[in-house]
Amino acid sequence: MFDEDDLRAIREGREEWTEETLDPVLDRFGERKDRFATVSNHEVDRLYTPNDVADVDYDEDLGFPGEEPYTRGPYPTMYRGRTWTMRQFAGFGTAEETNERFHYLIDEGQTGLSTAFDMPSLMGLDSDDPMSLGEVGKEGVAVDTLADMEVLFDGIDIGDVSTSFTINPSAIVIYAMYVAMADQQGLPREEIRGTLQNDMLKEFIAQKEWVIPPEPAVDVVTDTIEFAVEQTPKFYPVSISGYHIREAGSTAAQELAFTLADGFGYAEAAIERGLDIDDVAPLFSFFFNSHNSVLEEVAKFRAARRIYARVMDERFDAEKPESKRLKFHTQTAGQSLTAQQPLNNIIRVTLQAAAGVMGGTQSLHTNSYDEALALPSEEAVRIALRTQQILAEESGLADTVDPLGGSYAVESLTDEMEAEAMAYITEIEEMGEGSILEGIFTGIQEGYFHREIQDSAFEYQRRVDEGEEVVVGVNKYTNDGADDDTELLHVSDEVRDRQLERLERVKEERDDDEVEATLDALADAVDEGENTMPFVVDAVKAYATMGEIMEVFEAEHGSYTETVGLA
């Protein structure tokens, strides 16, 4: 983008500046510390100039918003057309309590719903399972049957709202319940809008929630993708998630690489199923973390779009622009929240959210300041939502497309992020002998991802423990053990009793013969390799429980135990 004579003059000018202006100041005053680095331990330069981006080709590497390679944004007007979807995560206790929180958030101006489930639901267990004791409704809402879903969305027109479901091993059951509920309301399936996380590869890589082994788990994910292509074209059946990879301790580049690799793996699985990439890829969405190093995060988001566009074009021969246009949700970094001085988290969340906006996210969740202590209170949720609204309405960040585009620092960091992520993706592909999906399976089996993330997490914690990485209120500027008096949300133990009462009532009122027939049909479909999604819809309509349905999959495929070497 720059003339070679101009670049030479800038290099000479920098040398002169260093000798005459910088060095005398360094000799006299020094700098705050010996080394400056991001949260991911990526060293950053003191100063960036056009020489740092001399190899950037504007048309090939940047382009214009809404055009390949989408570095500057997936849409031409971005937030000048409409702001990102403000999708606050909500879910606790019973379906009634979460429904009340949903209505509260909608009344406060939230533009999309996002559902958190309790641990038994996440793991495909019913609330009356012995393994569920002590966990019902504690981390999110308990959903055992379609009856719970009906209460959860009582008074909410699902034709008017986009809903996200953060659930993975048992995602197919929740998806089926949502489809069944739309059928009940007379809403055409093609009008259902929302997102299912349903990303099993990242579970085996980072979050560690599973029921069946990796290969059949991906087959089930592919069932939902195929069903969505045919019947719910406005519903994203998988949200490929780097968020939990980052929360487990990865660097920004590892988060980017492993997440995109997972997406390419699902694309391979869909093509192997016989689906057309231009039918599948437009239904992929992604989910990224936004951490404290603002410029690094903006660079990560920009690099993500560029890598995705190029790989979908060159490797998968995608033709539709929608197939190459990466769209993603962002959540601020839960890992960064501190129990000490929790009000400091408001500032952290604001910076992280701003990075997501400047990086061009399509939807955003801002964490509540009290989440390191408990499920968020109403006040904390309101402040988190107001943070987004202030960014959208008062900060001016929504007025300019790609506001940091052209920054020498950001463009240089974007290039470096792309190169580091692609190196990982290439390594994964080599492990699979040309297949990214097979490389992921091999990496899971051999503990590759586990070691990479573990090493990064260990290095970060070492820096915090030794004071190299400052965490305000934790290892610097502490309050001598006196923390803010924060009012916390508590989930009553009575929640389980109420949930069990409804589950027992549903079991008493349903037609047991119909339940057994639908579960038998599902078992036959699993055994014969048919798409299981229609059979799961039939089962939930008969009010089969989450646990009963997931037991069918486990009976066929077996359970999974992680065995990885740490060497």
NULUMGU-103132 format. One record per residue (C-alpha): residue number from 1; residue in three letters; z, x, y. Coordinates in Angstrom, 1 decimal, decimal comma, m for minus. Example, Ala and Ser with C-alpha at 12.3 -4.5 7.8 and 13.67 -1.06 7.14 Angstrom:
     n   res        z        x        y
     1   Ala      7,8     12,3     m4,5
     2   Ser      7,1     13,7     m1,1
//
This chain:
     n   res        z        x        y
     1   Met      0,0      0,0      0,0
     2   Phe      0,3      3,0      2,3
     3   Asp     m2,2      5,7      3,5
     4   Glu     m1,5      9,1      2,0
     5   Asp     m1,5     10,7      5,4
     6   Asp      1,2      8,3      6,5
     7   Leu      3,2      9,0      3,4
     8   Arg      3,0     12,7      4,0
     9   Ala      4,2     12,2      7,6
    10   Ile      7,1     10,1      6,3
    11   Arg      8,1     12,8      3,8
    12   Glu      8,0     15,4      6,5
    13   Gly     10,0     13,2      8,8
    14   Arg     12,6     12,6      6,2
    15   Glu     13,1     16,3      5,7
    16   Glu     13,5     16,7      9,4
    17   Trp     15,9     13,8      9,6
    18   Thr     17,9     15,3      6,7
    19   Glu     18,3     18,7      8,3
    20   Glu     18,9     17,6     11,9
    21   Thr     20,6     14,2     11,7
    22   Leu     22,1     13,6      8,2
    23   Asp     23,4     17,0      7,1
    24   Pro     25,6     17,6     10,3
    25   Val     27,2     14,2      9,7
    26   Leu     27,8     14,9      6,0
    27   Asp     29,2     18,3      6,8
    28   Arg     31,6     16,8      9,3
    29   Phe     32,6     13,4      7,8
    30   Gly     31,2     13,3      4,2
    31   Glu     30,7      9,9      2,6
    32   Arg     33,1      7,3      1,0
    33   Lys     32,5      8,6     m2,5
    34   Asp     30,5     11,1     m4,5
    35   Arg     28,3      8,6     m6,2
    36   Phe     27,0      5,1     m5,3
    37   Ala     26,0      2,8     m8,2
    38   Thr     25,5     m0,8     m9,1
    39   Val     27,7     m2,8    m11,4
    40   Ser     25,3     m1,8    m14,2
    41   Asn     26,0      1,9    m13,3
    42   His     22,5      2,3    m11,9
    43   Glu     22,7      5,0     m9,2
    44   Val     21,2      4,0     m5,9
    45   Asp     19,7      6,2     m3,2
    46   Arg     21,1      6,7      0,2
    47   Leu     17,8      5,7      1,8
    48   Tyr     14,5      4,2      0,6
    49   Thr     11,2      4,7      2,4
    50   Pro      7,5      3,8      1,7
    51   Asn      7,4      6,9     m0,6
    52   Asp      9,6      5,1     m3,0
    53   Val      7,1      2,3     m3,4
    54   Ala      3,9      4,3     m2,9
    55   Asp      2,6      3,3     m6,3
    56   Val      3,0     m0,5     m5,7
    57   Asp     m0,3     m2,4     m5,7
    58   Tyr      0,3     m5,5     m3,7
    59   Asp     m2,2     m7,7     m5,5
    60   Glu     m1,3     m6,5     m9,0
    61   Asp      2,5     m6,1     m8,7
    62   Leu      3,5     m8,5     m6,0
    63   Gly      0,8    m11,0     m5,0
    64   Phe      1,7    m14,2     m3,2
    65   Pro      4,3    m16,9     m4,2
    66   Gly      2,9    m19,3     m6,7
    67   Glu      0,3    m16,9     m8,0
    68   Glu      0,3    m14,2    m10,7
    69   Pro      2,3    m12,2    m11,4
    70   Tyr      4,8    m14,5     m9,7
    71   Thr      7,0    m11,6     m8,5
    72   Arg      7,5    m13,3     m5,2
    73   Gly      8,3    m16,7     m6,6
    74   Pro      6,9    m19,3     m9,1
    75   Tyr      5,9    m21,8     m6,4
    76   Pro      4,1    m21,3     m3,1
    77   Thr      6,6    m23,1     m0,8
    78   Met      9,8    m22,4     m2,8
    79   Tyr     12,8    m23,9     m1,1
    80   Arg     10,8    m25,0      2,0
    81   Gly      9,5    m27,7     m0,4
    82   Arg     12,8    m28,6     m2,0
    83   Thr     16,0    m26,7     m2,6
    84   Trp     17,0    m25,5     m6,0
    85   Thr     18,8    m28,0     m8,3
    86   Met     22,5    m27,8     m7,8
    87   Arg     23,7    m28,2    m11,3
    88   Gln     27,5    m27,8    m11,6
    89   Phe     28,9    m27,3    m15,2
    90   Ala     31,3    m30,1    m16,1
    91   Gly     33,1    m31,1    m19,2
    92   Phe     36,6    m31,5    m20,5
    93   Gly     38,8    m33,8    m22,5
    94   Thr     37,2    m37,1    m23,6
    95   Ala     33,8    m38,5    m22,7
    96   Glu     35,6    m40,9    m20,3
    97   Glu     37,1    m38,0    m18,3
    98   Thr     33,9    m36,1    m18,2
    99   Asn     32,0    m39,2    m17,1
   100   Glu     34,4    m39,6    m14,3
   101   Arg     33,8    m35,9    m13,2
   102   Phe     30,0    m36,5    m13,5
   103   His     30,2    m39,5    m11,1
   104   Tyr     32,4    m37,5     m8,7
   105   Leu     29,9    m34,6     m8,6
   106   Ile     27,0    m37,0     m8,0
   107   Asp     28,9    m38,7     m5,2
   108   Glu     29,5    m35,2     m3,7
   109   Gly     25,8    m34,4     m3,6
   110   Gln     25,1    m32,7     m6,9
   111   Thr     21,5    m33,0     m7,9
   112   Gly     21,6    m32,3    m11,7
   113   Leu     24,2    m32,7    m14,4
   114   Ser     25,3    m29,8    m16,7
   115   Thr     27,4    m30,6    m19,8
   116   Ala     30,1    m28,3    m21,3
   117   Phe     31,2    m29,1    m24,8
   118   Asp     34,5    m28,3    m26,6
   119   Met     34,6    m25,6    m29,3
   120   Pro     34,5    m28,0    m32,3
   121   Ser     31,3    m29,7    m30,9
   122   Leu     29,8    m26,3    m30,2
   123   Met     30,4    m25,2    m33,8
   124   Gly     29,2    m28,5    m35,3
   125   Leu     32,6    m29,7    m36,4
   126   Asp     34,1    m33,2    m36,0
   127   Ser     37,3    m33,6    m34,0
   128   Asp     39,2    m34,6    m37,2
   129   Asp     38,2    m31,4    m39,0
   130   Pro     41,3    m29,2    m39,7
   131   Met     39,5    m26,4    m38,0
   132   Ser     39,4    m28,4    m34,8
   133   Leu     43,1    m28,6    m34,4
   134   Gly     44,2    m27,4    m31,0
   135   Glu     40,7    m27,2    m29,6
   136   Val     39,6    m30,9    m29,1
   137   Gly     38,6    m31,4    m25,5
   138   Lys     40,0    m28,1    m24,3
   139   Glu     37,0    m26,1    m23,3
   140   Gly     34,6    m29,0    m22,7
   141   Val     34,0    m32,5    m23,7
   142   Ala     34,4    m33,6    m27,3
   143   Val     31,3    m35,3    m28,8
   144   Asp     31,4    m36,5    m32,4
   145   Thr     29,0    m39,4    m32,5
   146   Leu     26,4    m41,2    m30,5
   147   Ala     29,3    m43,5    m29,3
   148   Asp     30,7    m40,5    m27,3
   149   Met     27,4    m39,8    m25,7
   150   Glu     27,1    m43,5    m24,7
   151   Val     30,5    m43,2    m22,9
   152   Leu     29,6    m39,8    m21,4
   153   Phe     26,6    m41,3    m19,6
   154   Asp     28,0    m44,7    m18,8
   155   Gly     26,7    m45,9    m15,4
   156   Ile     24,3    m43,0    m15,1
   157   Asp     20,6    m43,7    m15,3
   158   Ile     19,2    m40,8    m17,4
   159   Gly     15,8    m41,6    m16,1
   160   Asp     16,9    m40,6    m12,6
   161   Val     18,9    m37,5    m13,4
   162   Ser     18,1    m34,2    m15,1
   163   Thr     20,8    m33,1    m17,6
   164   Ser     21,5    m29,7    m19,0
   165   Phe     23,4    m29,3    m22,3
   166   Thr     25,1    m26,0    m23,0
   167   Ile     25,2    m26,0    m26,8
   168   Asn     23,6    m23,9    m29,5
   169   Pro     24,3    m24,2    m33,2
   170   Ser     24,5    m28,0    m33,1
   171   Ala     22,1    m28,4    m30,2
   172   Ile     19,6    m30,4    m32,4
   173   Val     22,3    m33,1    m32,8
   174   Ile     23,0    m33,4    m29,1
   175   Tyr     19,3    m33,5    m28,3
   176   Ala     18,9    m36,3    m30,9
   177   Met     21,7    m38,2    m29,4
   178   Tyr     20,1    m38,0    m25,9
   179   Val     16,8    m39,2    m27,4
   180   Ala     18,5    m42,0    m29,2
   181   Met     20,3    m43,0    m26,0
   182   Ala     17,0    m43,1    m24,1
   183   Asp     15,6    m45,4    m26,8
   184   Gln     18,6    m47,7    m26,4
   185   Gln     18,1    m47,8    m22,6
   186   Gly     14,4    m48,5    m23,0
   187   Leu     13,4    m45,2    m21,3
   188   Pro     10,1    m43,8    m22,7
   189   Arg     10,8    m40,5    m24,4
   190   Glu      8,1    m38,8    m22,3
   191   Glu     10,3    m39,6    m19,2
   192   Ile     13,4    m37,8    m20,5
   193   Arg     14,3    m34,9    m18,2
   194   Gly     16,7    m32,1    m19,0
   195   Thr     17,4    m28,8    m20,7
   196   Leu     18,9    m27,9    m24,0
   197   Gln     20,3    m24,4    m24,3
   198   Asn     19,6    m24,2    m28,0
   199   Asp     19,2    m20,4    m27,9
   200   Met     20,3    m19,2    m31,3
   201   Leu     19,0    m15,6    m31,0
   202   Lys     21,4    m14,8    m28,1
   203   Glu     24,2    m16,3    m30,2
   204   Phe     23,6    m13,7    m32,9
   205   Ile     23,2    m11,0    m30,2
   206   Ala     26,1    m11,8    m28,0
   207   Gln     28,0    m15,1    m27,9
   208   Lys     28,7    m15,2    m31,7
   209   Glu     28,6    m19,0    m32,3
   210   Trp     26,6    m20,0    m35,4
   211   Val     26,5    m22,2    m38,5
   212   Ile     23,5    m21,0    m40,5
   213   Pro     21,8    m17,5    m40,8
   214   Pro     19,4    m16,3    m38,1
   215   Glu     16,0    m17,1    m39,8
   216   Pro     16,7    m20,7    m40,6
   217   Ala     18,5    m21,1    m37,3
   218   Val     15,3    m20,1    m35,5
   219   Asp     13,4    m22,6    m37,7
   220   Val     15,7    m25,4    m36,4
   221   Val     15,1    m24,3    m32,8
   222   Thr     11,3    m24,4    m33,5
   223   Asp     11,8    m28,0    m34,9
   224   Thr     13,1    m29,0    m31,5
   225   Ile     10,3    m27,2    m29,6
   226   Glu      7,7    m28,9    m31,7
   227   Phe      9,3    m32,3    m31,2
   228   Ala      9,5    m31,8    m27,5
   229   Val      5,9    m30,8    m27,2
   230   Glu      4,9    m34,0    m29,0
   231   Gln      7,5    m36,5    m27,6
   232   Thr      9,6    m35,3    m24,7
   233   Pro      7,2    m33,2    m22,5
   234   Lys      9,5    m33,2    m19,5
   235   Phe     12,5    m31,9    m21,5
   236   Tyr     13,0    m28,2    m22,0
   237   Pro     14,0    m27,8    m25,6
   238   Val     15,3    m24,2    m25,3
   239   Ser     16,9    m22,3    m22,4
   240   Ile     16,6    m18,7    m23,3
   241   Ser     19,9    m17,3    m22,1
   242   Gly     20,8    m13,9    m20,8
   243   Tyr     24,0    m15,2    m19,2
   244   His     26,1    m14,7    m22,3
   245   Ile     24,5    m11,3    m23,0
   246   Arg     25,7    m10,2    m19,6
   247   Glu     29,1    m11,8    m20,0
   248   Ala     29,5     m9,8    m23,2
   249   Gly     29,1     m6,6    m21,1
   250   Ser     25,5     m5,7    m20,9
   251   Thr     23,8     m4,1    m18,0
   252   Ala     21,4     m6,0    m15,8
   253   Ala     18,4     m4,3    m17,5
   254   Gln     19,7     m5,1    m21,0
   255   Glu     20,3     m8,7    m20,0
   256   Leu     16,7     m8,9    m18,7
   257   Ala     15,2     m7,2    m21,7
   258   Phe     17,0     m8,9    m24,5
   259   Thr     16,6    m12,4    m22,9
   260   Leu     12,8    m12,0    m22,4
   261   Ala     12,5    m10,5    m25,9
   262   Asp     14,2    m13,7    m27,3
   263   Gly     11,7    m15,8    m25,4
   264   Phe      8,8    m13,9    m26,8
   265   Gly     10,4    m14,3    m30,2
   266   Tyr     10,5    m18,1    m29,9
   267   Ala      6,9    m18,0    m28,8
   268   Glu      6,0    m16,1    m31,9
   269   Ala      7,8    m18,6    m34,1
   270   Ala      6,1    m21,5    m32,4
   271   Ile      2,6    m20,0    m32,8
   272   Glu      3,4    m19,3    m36,5
   273   Arg      4,3    m23,0    m36,8
   274   Gly      0,7    m23,8    m35,6
   275   Leu      1,6    m24,7    m32,0
   276   Asp     m0,6    m23,7    m29,0
   277   Ile      1,1    m21,3    m26,6
   278   Asp     m0,1    m23,3    m23,7
   279   Asp      1,7    m26,4    m25,0
   280   Val      4,9    m24,4    m25,8
   281   Ala      5,4    m21,9    m23,0
   282   Pro      5,6    m24,5    m20,2
   283   Leu      8,6    m26,0    m21,9
   284   Phe     10,5    m22,7    m21,9
   285   Ser     13,2    m22,2    m19,4
   286   Phe     15,5    m19,2    m18,9
   287   Phe     19,1    m18,8    m17,9
   288   Phe     20,3    m15,6    m16,1
   289   Asn     23,6    m14,3    m14,8
   290   Ser     24,1    m13,2    m11,2
   291   His     26,6    m10,5    m10,7
   292   Asn     28,1     m8,6     m7,7
   293   Ser     25,4     m6,0     m7,0
   294   Val     23,2     m8,2     m4,9
   295   Leu     20,1     m6,0     m4,6
   296   Glu     20,1     m5,2     m8,3
   297   Glu     20,3     m8,9     m9,2
   298   Val     17,4     m9,8     m6,8
   299   Ala     15,3     m7,0     m8,3
   300   Lys     16,2     m8,3    m11,9
   301   Phe     15,0    m11,8    m11,1
   302   Arg     11,7    m10,6     m9,5
   303   Ala     11,1     m8,2    m12,4
   304   Ala     11,7    m11,0    m14,9
   305   Arg      8,9    m13,1    m13,5
   306   Arg      6,5    m10,1    m13,4
   307   Ile      7,2     m9,0    m17,0
   308   Tyr      6,9    m12,6    m18,3
   309   Ala      3,6    m13,3    m16,6
   310   Arg      2,1    m10,1    m17,9
   311   Val      3,3    m10,4    m21,5
   312   Met      2,3    m14,1    m21,8
   313   Asp     m1,1    m13,2    m20,5
   314   Glu     m1,8     m9,9    m22,3
   315   Arg      0,1    m10,5    m25,6
   316   Phe     m0,1    m14,2    m26,1
   317   Asp     m3,4    m15,0    m24,4
   318   Ala     m1,8    m17,8    m22,4
   319   Glu     m4,3    m19,4    m20,1
   320   Lys     m2,4    m22,1    m18,1
   321   Pro     m0,5    m20,9    m15,0
   322   Glu      2,5    m22,9    m16,2
   323   Ser      2,6    m20,8    m19,3
   324   Lys      3,0    m17,6    m17,3
   325   Arg      5,3    m19,0    m14,6
   326   Leu      8,9    m18,1    m15,6
   327   Lys     11,4    m20,6    m14,4
   328   Phe     15,1    m20,0    m14,7
   329   His     18,6    m21,3    m14,0
   330   Thr     21,3    m19,0    m12,6
   331   Gln     25,0    m19,1    m13,0
   332   Thr     27,4    m16,8    m11,1
   333   Ala     29,2    m14,2    m13,2
   334   Gly     32,2    m15,6    m14,9
   335   Gln     33,1    m12,1    m16,1
   336   Ser     33,6    m11,1    m12,5
   337   Leu     36,2    m13,7    m11,7
   338   Thr     39,8    m12,4    m11,5
   339   Ala     43,1    m14,2    m12,3
   340   Gln     44,7    m12,0     m9,6
   341   Gln     44,1    m13,3     m6,1
   342   Pro     41,8    m16,1     m7,4
   343   Leu     40,7    m17,2     m3,9
   344   Asn     38,8    m13,9     m3,7
   345   Asn     36,5    m15,4     m6,3
   346   Ile     35,1    m17,7     m3,6
   347   Ile     33,6    m14,7     m1,9
   348   Arg     32,3    m13,2     m5,1
   349   Val     30,6    m16,4     m6,1
   350   Thr     29,0    m16,8     m2,7
   351   Leu     27,4    m13,3     m2,9
   352   Gln     26,3    m13,9     m6,4
   353   Ala     24,8    m17,3     m5,5
   354   Ala     23,0    m15,8     m2,5
   355   Ala     21,5    m13,2     m4,8
   356   Gly     20,2    m16,0     m7,1
   357   Val     18,7    m17,8     m4,1
   358   Met     17,1    m14,7     m2,7
   359   Gly     15,8    m14,0     m6,2
   360   Gly     14,1    m17,4     m6,4
   361   Thr     16,1    m19,4     m9,0
   362   Gln     15,1    m23,0     m9,8
   363   Ser     18,7    m24,2    m10,4
   364   Leu     22,1    m22,8     m9,8
   365   His     25,7    m23,2    m11,0
   366   Thr     28,4    m21,7     m8,8
   367   Asn     31,6    m20,9    m10,7
   368   Ser     34,9    m22,3     m9,4
   369   Tyr     37,5    m19,9     m8,1
   370   Asp     40,1    m20,9    m10,6
   371   Glu     38,1    m20,5    m13,8
   372   Ala     39,8    m17,2    m14,8
   373   Leu     43,0    m19,3    m15,1
   374   Ala     41,9    m22,7    m16,5
   375   Leu     39,2    m25,4    m16,5
   376   Pro     38,2    m26,0    m12,8
   377   Ser     40,1    m28,4    m10,8
   378   Glu     38,4    m31,1     m8,6
   379   Glu     39,1    m29,1     m5,4
   380   Ala     37,7    m25,9     m6,9
   381   Val     34,6    m27,7     m8,1
   382   Arg     34,1    m29,2     m4,7
   383   Ile     34,3    m25,8     m3,0
   384   Ala     31,9    m24,3     m5,5
   385   Leu     29,4    m27,1     m4,8
   386   Arg     29,9    m26,8     m1,0
   387   Thr     29,1    m23,1     m1,4
   388   Gln     25,6    m24,0     m2,6
   389   Gln     25,2    m26,6      0,1
   390   Ile     26,1    m24,2      2,8
   391   Leu     23,7    m21,7      1,4
   392   Ala     20,9    m24,3      1,4
   393   Glu     21,7    m26,0      4,7
   394   Glu     23,3    m23,3      6,9
   395   Ser     22,4    m19,8      5,8
   396   Gly     18,7    m19,7      6,4
   397   Leu     18,1    m18,1      3,0
   398   Ala     16,1    m21,2      1,9
   399   Asp     13,7    m21,0      4,9
   400   Thr     11,8    m17,9      3,9
   401   Val     10,0    m17,3      0,6
   402   Asp     11,2    m14,1     m1,2
   403   Pro     13,2    m13,0      1,9
   404   Leu     13,8     m9,5      0,5
   405   Gly     10,2     m8,9     m0,6
   406   Gly      8,9     m5,7      1,0
   407   Ser     12,3     m4,1      1,3
   408   Tyr     11,7     m0,5      0,2
   409   Ala     15,0     m0,6     m1,8
   410   Val     14,3     m4,0     m3,5
   411   Glu     10,7     m3,1     m4,4
   412   Ser     11,8      0,2     m5,8
   413   Leu     14,7     m1,4     m7,8
   414   Thr     12,3     m4,1     m9,1
   415   Asp      9,9     m1,4    m10,4
   416   Glu     12,8      0,5    m12,0
   417   Met     14,2     m2,7    m13,6
   418   Glu     10,8     m3,6    m15,0
   419   Ala     10,4     m0,1    m16,5
   420   Glu     13,8     m0,1    m18,1
   421   Ala     13,5     m3,6    m19,5
   422   Met     10,0     m2,9    m20,9
   423   Ala     11,3      0,2    m22,7
   424   Tyr     13,8     m2,0    m24,5
   425   Ile     11,2     m4,6    m25,4
   426   Thr      8,9     m1,9    m26,8
   427   Glu     11,7     m0,5    m28,9
   428   Ile     12,5     m4,0    m30,3
   429   Glu      8,8     m4,5    m31,1
   430   Glu      8,7     m1,2    m32,9
   431   Met     11,7     m2,2    m35,0
   432   Gly      9,7     m5,3    m36,0
   433   Glu      6,6     m3,3    m36,7
   434   Gly      4,6     m5,1    m34,1
   435   Ser      6,6     m8,4    m34,2
   436   Ile      9,2     m9,0    m31,5
   437   Leu     10,8    m11,7    m33,5
   438   Glu     11,1     m9,5    m36,6
   439   Gly     12,4     m6,7    m34,4
   440   Ile     15,2     m9,1    m33,1
   441   Phe     16,1    m10,0    m36,7
   442   Thr     16,2     m6,4    m37,6
   443   Gly     18,3     m5,5    m34,5
   444   Ile     20,8     m8,3    m35,4
   445   Gln     21,1     m7,2    m39,0
   446   Glu     21,5     m3,5    m38,1
   447   Gly     23,9     m4,1    m35,2
   448   Tyr     21,5     m2,7    m32,6
   449   Phe     22,3     m5,2    m29,9
   450   His     26,0     m5,1    m30,6
   451   Arg     26,1     m1,4    m30,1
   452   Glu     24,0     m1,4    m26,9
   453   Ile     26,1     m4,1    m25,3
   454   Gln     29,4     m2,6    m26,6
   455   Asp     28,6      0,8    m25,1
   456   Ser     27,8     m0,7    m21,7
   457   Ala     30,9     m2,8    m21,7
   458   Phe     33,1      0,1    m22,7
   459   Glu     31,6      2,3    m19,9
   460   Tyr     32,2     m0,4    m17,3
   461   Gln     35,8     m0,9    m18,3
   462   Arg     36,3      2,8    m18,3
   463   Arg     35,1      3,0    m14,7
   464   Val     37,4      0,1    m13,7
   465   Asp     40,4      1,7    m15,5
   466   Glu     39,8      5,0    m13,8
   467   Gly     39,2      3,4    m10,4
   468   Glu     35,5      4,4    m10,1
   469   Glu     34,6      0,7    m10,1
   470   Val     36,6     m1,2     m7,5
   471   Val     37,8     m4,7     m8,4
   472   Val     39,6     m6,0     m5,3
   473   Gly     43,0     m7,4     m6,2
   474   Val     43,0     m5,8     m9,6
   475   Asn     42,8     m2,0     m9,2
   476   Lys     42,7     m1,9     m5,4
   477   Tyr     44,3     m4,0     m2,6
   478   Thr     46,7     m5,6     m5,0
   479   Asn     49,6     m7,9     m4,1
   480   Asp     52,3     m6,2     m6,1
   481   Gly     52,2     m8,8     m8,8
   482   Ala     52,3    m11,8     m6,4
   483   Asp     49,3    m14,0     m6,9
   484   Asp     48,1    m17,1     m5,0
   485   Asp     49,8    m20,3     m6,0
   486   Thr     46,8    m22,1     m7,5
   487   Glu     47,1    m25,7     m8,8
   488   Leu     45,5    m25,8    m12,3
   489   Leu     43,8    m28,5    m14,3
   490   His     45,6    m29,2    m17,6
   491   Val     44,0    m31,0    m20,5
   492   Ser     46,6    m33,2    m22,2
   493   Asp     47,3    m33,0    m25,9
   494   Glu     46,8    m36,7    m25,9
   495   Val     43,1    m36,1    m25,6
   496   Arg     42,8    m35,4    m29,3
   497   Asp     44,7    m38,6    m30,2
   498   Arg     42,3    m40,7    m28,1
   499   Gln     39,3    m38,9    m29,5
   500   Leu     40,4    m39,4    m33,1
   501   Glu     41,0    m43,1    m32,5
   502   Arg     37,4    m43,6    m31,3
   503   Leu     36,0    m41,5    m34,2
   504   Glu     38,0    m43,5    m36,7
   505   Arg     36,8    m46,8    m35,1
   506   Val     33,2    m45,7    m35,3
   507   Lys     33,5    m44,8    m38,9
   508   Glu     35,1    m48,2    m39,7
   509   Glu     32,4    m50,2    m37,9
   510   Arg     29,2    m48,3    m38,9
   511   Asp     27,1    m49,1    m42,0
   512   Asp     28,1    m46,4    m44,5
   513   Asp     25,1    m47,1    m46,7
   514   Glu     22,7    m46,5    m43,8
   515   Val     24,6    m43,3    m42,8
   516   Glu     24,3    m42,0    m46,4
   517   Ala     20,6    m42,9    m46,5
   518   Thr     19,8    m41,1    m43,3
   519   Leu     21,7    m38,0    m44,3
   520   Asp     19,9    m38,0    m47,7
   521   Ala     16,6    m38,2    m45,9
   522   Leu     17,6    m35,3    m43,7
   523   Ala     18,6    m33,2    m46,7
   524   Asp     15,2    m33,9    m48,3
   525   Ala     13,4    m32,9    m45,0
   526   Val     15,4    m29,6    m44,9
   527   Asp     14,6    m28,9    m48,5
   528   Glu     10,9    m29,6    m48,1
   529   Gly     10,5    m27,7    m44,9
   530   Glu      9,6    m30,7    m42,7
   531   Asn     10,5    m30,9    m39,0
   532   Thr     14,1    m32,2    m39,2
   533   Met     14,3    m33,6    m35,6
   534   Pro     13,1    m37,1    m36,4
   535   Phe     15,6    m37,3    m39,3
   536   Val     18,5    m36,2    m37,1
   537   Val     17,5    m38,9    m34,6
   538   Asp     17,7    m41,5    m37,4
   539   Ala     21,1    m40,1    m38,5
   540   Val     22,7    m40,2    m35,0
   541   Lys     21,4    m43,8    m34,5
   542   Ala     23,3    m44,7    m37,7
   543   Tyr     26,4    m43,1    m36,1
   544   Ala     26,5    m40,2    m38,5
   545   Thr     28,9    m37,6    m37,1
   546   Met     28,2    m34,2    m35,7
   547   Gly     30,0    m32,6    m38,7
   548   Glu     28,2    m34,7    m41,3
   549   Ile     24,8    m33,7    m39,9
   550   Met     25,5    m30,0    m39,6
   551   Glu     26,9    m30,0    m43,2
   552   Val     23,5    m30,9    m44,4
   553   Phe     21,9    m27,8    m42,8
   554   Glu     24,7    m25,6    m44,0
   555   Ala     24,5    m26,9    m47,6
   556   Glu     20,8    m26,0    m47,7
   557   His     20,8    m22,7    m45,8
   558   Gly     24,3    m21,4    m46,4
   559   Ser     26,7    m20,0    m43,8
   560   Tyr     26,4    m16,7    m42,0
   561   Thr     28,8    m13,8    m41,8
   562   Glu     28,0    m10,9    m39,4
   563   Thr     28,0     m7,5    m41,0
   564   Val     27,1     m4,7    m38,6
   565   Gly     27,7     m1,0    m38,6
   566   Leu     29,2      0,5    m35,4
   567   Ala     27,9      4,0    m36,0
//
